[in-house]
């Protein structure tokens, strides 16, 4: 069993965002556009290019999403996606890629619990937390 994130994009940028996440994290990406859905089962207000479902699998992670034709295009509120990197170099690379074109809320840096922790909004308005896995000789030990 697992709990996996599902992101709704009310600005129609699900496909663009998931292609970007694949550039950052790698993995296998599946995108089902609305044109592959029977006409009578399509979301109201959708077009052929509206994403009905997207899934990116990498490492032991499943990240899912879709376009939401009922939304207002505003930012995602009340959640953040959290990525824990194996080391500081990976955390730095991922954080820089996620923050590119977005907004850094807390620069990646050392804290009392981690050698690298930071928060940002990506260019699609999705909040991210990037952390590093604790080592036996890292902060807090």
Steps between C-alpha positions, in 0.01 A plus 500: 500500500612855441381857504584680177464863395246607236531857372218684324603771252219749446722697260519218242873440551498142629682353198762777504556460875533121485746517210706742713483267802622216278797717395581558868434155649519266201270201497212385284229747401151411379261773383141427394352793307125553489500413128545135611187513718155419356307822422223426750750455785710814455533768767277804440696781336782271384675498163684220321824618666361512855683241713261244644778327695879519526729269697874525558676209668858533621692325778219384733285803421173542313399858422165549329298789365246635255364823361201635693266691273291614798782686679594867499865467395623604844781350706472167679428566867523289812749241376867466410681221322806384692809352335778349711832478317767244582766770529552876497621515138182331377285723724671808357446386139133411554426816698656724234301325225171523691555866593597596143225733379323476835550658840742405778323519835792371707841456336652154517741499793601329821261479792531334839330188356644487148810595305272627224136612527309748286153594378382643170205541267576357158408683178158329512415625848561164670662527845807280551712410802847365423691330782801274534501158660668500837832321521652354812738798520250767386308766690313383805749222579 
